[in-house]
Amino acid sequence: MHTVQLQHPFSRVFPWLGFFLNMPQQPLNGCTYCVRVATADFGASMRLVVSPGHEDKMILVTPTGQSGHPLSTHYQDRFPYWVNGKKCTSFQILKTQSCY
């Protein structure tokens, strides 16, 4: 099993910011030949499944969150879904959008 820690570019320049900006290090399943392709240095940047005419049932999972702002409650809200291979339904996506 691999581990993954998504690092914000600023934390490479200012390592002390890593505590606030980086995603927590987590185990990550997958291999080069699996449906869930993931290796120690490669993985999906997002997962999206949409059926034409059924957009309300789409599945979207991004590795970090809906927001790129570290102080937002949506900065890391999708990470647990992404790292655990869970889906995020459009209802959850619409709930996030309603906050803006």
C-alpha positions in Angstrom: 0.0 0.0 0.0 1.2 3.5 -0.9 0.9 6.6 1.1 -0.1 10.0 -0.3 0.4 13.5 1.0 -0.8 16.3 -1.3 1.5 19.3 -0.8 0.6 22.9 -1.6 3.3 24.7 -3.7 3.8 27.3 -1.0 4.7 24.7 1.6 7.7 23.7 -0.5 9.0 27.3 -0.3 7.8 27.9 3.3 7.9 24.5 5.0 6.2 25.9 8.2 3.1 26.5 6.1 2.7 22.8 5.4 0.8 22.2 8.6 -2.0 24.5 7.3 -1.8 23.9 3.6 -1.0 20.3 3.0 -3.4 17.4 3.1 -2.7 14.8 5.8 -0.6 11.9 4.8 -2.9 8.9 4.2 -2.6 5.3 2.9 -3.7 5.0 -0.7 -4.7 1.8 -2.5 -4.2 1.2 -6.2 -1.6 0.1 -8.7 -0.6 0.7 -12.3 -3.0 -2.0 -13.6 -6.0 -1.4 -11.4 -9.2 0.4 -12.1 -8.1 2.9 -9.4 -4.7 3.7 -10.9 -2.4 5.0 -8.2 1.3 4.6 -7.5 3.7 6.2 -5.1 4.1 9.2 -7.4 1.0 9.1 -9.7 -2.8 9.2 -9.2 -6.0 10.6 -10.5 -6.3 14.4 -10.2 -10.1 14.0 -10.2 -12.8 11.5 -10.8 -15.9 12.4 -12.8 -18.7 10.3 -14.1 -21.6 11.9 -16.0 -24.3 10.3 -18.0 -25.9 12.6 -20.7 -29.4 13.5 -19.6 -28.7 12.5 -16.0 -26.4 15.2 -14.9 -28.2 15.4 -11.6 -26.8 12.0 -10.8 -23.2 12.8 -11.6 -20.3 11.8 -9.4 -17.4 14.2 -8.9 -14.5 13.8 -6.6 -11.5 16.1 -6.4 -8.4 15.3 -4.4 -8.5 18.4 -2.1 -11.7 20.4 -1.9 -14.1 22.7 -3.7 -12.2 25.8 -2.5 -8.6 26.7 -3.0 -8.7 29.1 0.0 -7.0 27.5 3.1 -9.4 29.2 5.5 -12.5 27.9 3.7 -14.4 25.0 5.2 -14.3 23.5 1.7 -10.5 23.6 1.3 -10.1 19.9 2.3 -13.7 18.7 2.3 -13.3 16.3 -0.7 -10.0 14.7 0.4 -11.6 11.9 2.5 -13.8 10.9 -0.4 -10.9 10.9 -2.9 -8.4 9.1 -0.7 -10.9 6.4 0.3 -12.3 5.9 -3.2 -15.8 7.1 -2.2 -18.2 9.0 -4.5 -19.5 12.4 -3.9 -23.1 12.8 -5.2 -24.4 15.9 -7.0 -26.5 16.6 -3.9 -23.3 17.1 -1.9 -21.9 19.2 -4.8 -25.0 21.4 -4.9 -24.8 21.8 -1.1 -21.3 23.1 -1.4 -22.2 25.5 -4.2 -25.0 26.9 -2.1 -22.4 28.3 0.3 -21.1 30.7 -2.3 
